[in-house]
Amino acid sequence: MKQRTSAIIIGLILLSGCSTGYKSDGISGGYSETQLSEAVYRISFRGNGYTSLEKASDFTLLRAAEIGLEKGFTHFAVVENNERISTSYDAPDYNCSAIGNNVNCQPHGGGSAKKPRTASIVQYFKGKPPHAAGAVYEAKFVFRSISKKYELNQDAVQ
């Protein structure tokens, strides 16, 4: 039992110093999506305190491109986009010692973490649309460009 607890603690320590990677949403963040119609999705990305807003935005676009390619779409438009940074606060702990009637307390730990959150409504197309609300992107180009930028495996979707 001790070995299992130690392994879990070591794993959490290793995860705590890294930004959220490109993965499905989990304990340290990631992407998620909800299909709203045949060709419309809401795509979100939740980063941790080490993830930049730029990276969260890029990973939202990357997931949009990936979904489009998986579903046979060539282009997509971001018709609504929300980006924000939430701040969470941890209260400090105190180490206290008593000598006689005197108590001395020192704070340690605590602080804040700024965590990026993005959410986009994405409309997909088979072929470049003549008119679309929002910026129109070529799915394959976005997928390759962002995958290369973050040195991700580009073989996942072709």
C-alpha positions as a Markdown table, in Angstrom:
| # | Residue | x | y | z |
|---|---|---|---|---|
| 1 | Met | 0.0 | 0.0 | 0.0 |
| 2 | Lys | 2.9 | 2.4 | 0.8 |
| 3 | Gln | 4.4 | 1.8 | -2.6 |
| 4 | Arg | 1.1 | 2.6 | -4.3 |
| 5 | Thr | 0.7 | 5.8 | -2.3 |
| 6 | Ser | 4.3 | 6.9 | -3.0 |
| 7 | Ala | 3.8 | 6.3 | -6.8 |
| 8 | Ile | 0.7 | 8.4 | -6.8 |
| 9 | Ile | 2.4 | 11.2 | -4.9 |
| 10 | Ile | 5.4 | 11.1 | -7.3 |
| 11 | Gly | 3.1 | 11.2 | -10.3 |
| 12 | Leu | 1.2 | 14.2 | -8.9 |
| 13 | Ile | 4.4 | 16.0 | -8.3 |
| 14 | Leu | 5.6 | 15.4 | -11.8 |
| 15 | Leu | 2.3 | 16.5 | -13.3 |
| 16 | Ser | 2.2 | 19.7 | -11.2 |
| 17 | Gly | 5.1 | 21.5 | -13.0 |
| 18 | Cys | 3.9 | 21.0 | -16.6 |
| 19 | Ser | 1.5 | 22.9 | -18.7 |
| 20 | Thr | -1.6 | 21.0 | -19.9 |
| 21 | Gly | -0.8 | 19.0 | -23.0 |
| 22 | Tyr | -3.0 | 18.3 | -26.0 |
| 23 | Lys | -5.3 | 15.6 | -24.7 |
| 24 | Ser | -8.9 | 14.8 | -23.7 |
| 25 | Asp | -10.1 | 16.7 | -20.7 |
| 26 | Gly | -8.9 | 15.2 | -17.4 |
| 27 | Ile | -7.7 | 16.2 | -13.9 |
| 28 | Ser | -5.1 | 18.6 | -15.3 |
| 29 | Gly | -7.2 | 20.0 | -18.1 |
| 30 | Gly | -7.5 | 19.3 | -21.8 |
| 31 | Tyr | -10.1 | 19.6 | -24.6 |
| 32 | Ser | -13.7 | 18.6 | -24.8 |
| 33 | Glu | -16.4 | 19.0 | -27.3 |
| 34 | Thr | -20.2 | 18.8 | -27.7 |
| 35 | Gln | -21.8 | 18.2 | -31.0 |
| 36 | Leu | -24.7 | 20.7 | -31.5 |
| 37 | Ser | -25.8 | 19.7 | -35.0 |
| 38 | Glu | -24.4 | 17.6 | -37.9 |
| 39 | Ala | -21.8 | 20.3 | -38.7 |
| 40 | Val | -21.7 | 22.4 | -35.5 |
| 41 | Tyr | -19.6 | 21.7 | -32.4 |
| 42 | Arg | -18.8 | 23.6 | -29.2 |
| 43 | Ile | -15.1 | 22.9 | -28.5 |
| 44 | Ser | -13.4 | 23.8 | -25.2 |
| 45 | Phe | -10.0 | 23.7 | -23.7 |
| 46 | Arg | -9.1 | 24.0 | -20.0 |
| 47 | Gly | -5.5 | 24.7 | -19.1 |
| 48 | Asn | -3.7 | 24.6 | -15.8 |
| 49 | Gly | -1.7 | 27.3 | -14.1 |
| 50 | Tyr | 1.3 | 26.6 | -16.4 |
| 51 | Thr | -0.6 | 26.9 | -19.7 |
| 52 | Ser | -0.6 | 30.1 | -21.6 |
| 53 | Leu | -3.8 | 31.5 | -23.1 |
| 54 | Glu | -2.2 | 31.3 | -26.6 |
| 55 | Lys | -1.6 | 27.6 | -26.1 |
| 56 | Ala | -5.1 | 27.0 | -24.9 |
| 57 | Ser | -6.5 | 28.9 | -28.0 |
| 58 | Asp | -4.2 | 27.0 | -30.3 |
| 59 | Phe | -5.3 | 23.7 | -28.8 |
| 60 | Thr | -9.0 | 24.7 | -29.3 |
| 61 | Leu | -8.3 | 25.4 | -33.0 |
| 62 | Leu | -6.3 | 22.1 | -33.3 |
| 63 | Arg | -9.2 | 20.1 | -31.9 |
| 64 | Ala | -11.5 | 21.9 | -34.2 |
| 65 | Ala | -9.3 | 21.0 | -37.2 |
| 66 | Glu | -9.0 | 17.4 | -35.9 |
| 67 | Ile | -12.7 | 16.9 | -35.6 |
| 68 | Gly | -13.3 | 18.4 | -39.1 |
| 69 | Leu | -10.8 | 16.0 | -40.7 |
| 70 | Glu | -12.2 | 13.0 | -38.8 |
| 71 | Lys | -15.7 | 13.9 | -40.0 |
| 72 | Gly | -14.7 | 14.5 | -43.6 |
| 73 | Phe | -14.9 | 18.3 | -43.6 |
| 74 | Thr | -12.3 | 20.5 | -45.3 |
| 75 | His | -13.0 | 23.9 | -43.7 |
| 76 | Phe | -14.4 | 25.3 | -40.6 |
| 77 | Ala | -15.5 | 28.7 | -39.3 |
| 78 | Val | -15.2 | 29.9 | -35.7 |
| 79 | Val | -18.6 | 31.6 | -35.3 |
| 80 | Glu | -18.3 | 32.4 | -31.6 |
| 81 | Asn | -15.2 | 32.5 | -29.4 |
| 82 | Asn | -14.7 | 32.9 | -25.7 |
| 83 | Glu | -11.4 | 33.2 | -24.0 |
| 84 | Arg | -10.8 | 33.9 | -20.3 |
| 85 | Ile | -8.3 | 33.4 | -17.5 |
| 86 | Ser | -9.7 | 32.2 | -14.2 |
| 87 | Thr | -7.7 | 32.7 | -11.0 |
| 88 | Ser | -7.8 | 30.3 | -8.2 |
| 89 | Tyr | -6.4 | 31.0 | -4.7 |
| 90 | Asp | -4.9 | 28.6 | -2.2 |
| 91 | Ala | -4.8 | 29.7 | 1.4 |
| 92 | Pro | -1.4 | 29.4 | 3.1 |
| 93 | Asp | -0.8 | 26.8 | 5.8 |
| 94 | Tyr | 0.9 | 27.9 | 9.0 |
| 95 | Asn | 3.7 | 26.3 | 11.0 |
| 96 | Cys | 3.4 | 27.2 | 14.6 |
| 97 | Ser | 5.6 | 26.6 | 17.6 |
| 98 | Ala | 5.1 | 27.5 | 21.2 |
| 99 | Ile | 7.8 | 28.4 | 23.7 |
| 100 | Gly | 6.3 | 29.0 | 27.1 |
| 101 | Asn | 3.5 | 31.4 | 26.6 |
| 102 | Asn | 4.7 | 32.7 | 23.3 |
| 103 | Val | 3.4 | 31.2 | 20.0 |
| 104 | Asn | 5.2 | 31.9 | 16.8 |
| 105 | Cys | 3.4 | 31.2 | 13.5 |
| 106 | Gln | 5.0 | 31.3 | 10.0 |
| 107 | Pro | 2.9 | 31.1 | 6.8 |
| 108 | His | 4.0 | 28.8 | 4.0 |
| 109 | Gly | 2.5 | 27.8 | 0.7 |
| 110 | Gly | -0.6 | 29.4 | -0.7 |
| 111 | Gly | -0.7 | 31.6 | -3.7 |
| 112 | Ser | -2.7 | 31.9 | -6.9 |
| 113 | Ala | -2.9 | 30.2 | -10.3 |
| 114 | Lys | -4.1 | 31.7 | -13.5 |
| 115 | Lys | -5.8 | 29.1 | -15.6 |
| 116 | Pro | -6.9 | 29.7 | -19.3 |
| 117 | Arg | -10.3 | 28.6 | -20.5 |
| 118 | Thr | -11.4 | 28.7 | -24.1 |
| 119 | Ala | -14.7 | 27.8 | -25.8 |
| 120 | Ser | -15.6 | 28.1 | -29.5 |
| 121 | Ile | -18.7 | 27.4 | -31.6 |
| 122 | Val | -17.4 | 25.9 | -34.8 |
| 123 | Gln | -19.3 | 25.4 | -38.1 |
| 124 | Tyr | -17.9 | 22.9 | -40.5 |
| 125 | Phe | -18.0 | 22.8 | -44.4 |
| 126 | Lys | -17.2 | 20.4 | -47.2 |
| 127 | Gly | -15.3 | 22.9 | -49.4 |
| 128 | Lys | -14.6 | 26.5 | -48.8 |
| 129 | Pro | -17.8 | 28.4 | -48.1 |
| 130 | Pro | -18.5 | 31.5 | -50.2 |
| 131 | His | -19.9 | 33.3 | -47.1 |
| 132 | Ala | -19.6 | 32.3 | -43.5 |
| 133 | Ala | -19.9 | 34.0 | -40.1 |
| 134 | Gly | -16.5 | 34.3 | -38.5 |
| 135 | Ala | -13.0 | 33.4 | -39.7 |
| 136 | Val | -12.8 | 30.5 | -42.1 |
| 137 | Tyr | -9.9 | 28.0 | -41.7 |
| 138 | Glu | -8.7 | 25.1 | -43.9 |
| 139 | Ala | -8.7 | 22.1 | -41.5 |
| 140 | Lys | -5.7 | 20.3 | -42.9 |
| 141 | Phe | -3.5 | 23.5 | -42.8 |
| 142 | Val | -4.5 | 24.3 | -39.2 |
| 143 | Phe | -3.9 | 20.7 | -38.1 |
| 144 | Arg | -0.4 | 20.6 | -39.6 |
| 145 | Ser | 0.6 | 24.1 | -38.5 |
| 146 | Ile | -0.4 | 23.8 | -34.9 |
| 147 | Ser | 0.9 | 20.2 | -34.6 |
| 148 | Lys | 4.3 | 21.4 | -35.9 |
| 149 | Lys | 4.4 | 24.4 | -33.6 |
| 150 | Tyr | 4.0 | 22.2 | -30.5 |
| 151 | Glu | 5.9 | 19.2 | -32.0 |
| 152 | Leu | 2.9 | 16.9 | -31.8 |
| 153 | Asn | 2.4 | 13.7 | -33.7 |
| 154 | Gln | 0.9 | 14.7 | -37.1 |
| 155 | Asp | 0.0 | 11.2 | -38.1 |
| 156 | Ala | -3.1 | 11.1 | -35.9 |
| 157 | Val | -5.4 | 12.5 | -38.6 |
| 158 | Gln | -4.5 | 12.8 | -42.3 |
